[in-house]
Amino acid sequence: MSLFKNHNAEEEELKKAAEALRAGSAEAFHLLYGKYQQSVYRFCLRMIGDEAAAKDAFQETFLKVYEHRAEFKGNNFSAWLFTISRHVCLNSLRSLKKFDSFSEEIHSEETMDKSDVGMQMYIQRALSRLPVQLREAIILREYEGYSYQEIADIVGVDLSLAKVRVHRARIILRRLLAPLVKEGHES
């Protein structure tokens, strides 16, 4: 019961901070930044796949949040924040032209080393091979823990399309990661 109270208290504190941010509170900005910085950075890194570009997108996200703080309307700051982050990442991908280029490194067949770092790299490569719409949906669902409705709100699509995108991403990832699973069963 106390965990539930703490969760509600934290949610209430974040709502108040979002309202205070809208009014220009630097303290509220720092509180919200502290709460969301890691998840926004992870989202940017997984979306873009390049550490330097992800850091830039992360910084740009929070700059835009502060610059457009008065435009926040509603009670789901997290969805608004990730919508901004999504747009920044898509713009970064466009400028990097990642989705148009063919990378031999990403598309090559390779064997997997057994280390956790190697596994993370393999999964990141598989994520980077997904179309952007599927990549963002699966990252928001599996890594950030958003509901299908929140994903729909963040990416601006119907609930059913959000579910379809996550489902398709899972199917493609299952196919891309099959060699890793097979290798794990053989050892």
Secondary structure, DSSP 8 states (H G I E B T S, - for coil): -HHHHHHHHHHHHHHHHHHHHHTT-HHHHHHHHHHHHHHHHHHHHHHH--HHHHHHHHHHHHHHHHHTGGG--SS-HHHHHHHHHHHHHHHHHHHHTTTTS--HHHHS-----SSHHHHHHHHHHHHHHS-HHHHHHHIIIIIT---HHHHHHHHT--HHHHHHHHHHHHHHHHHHHHHHHHHHHH-
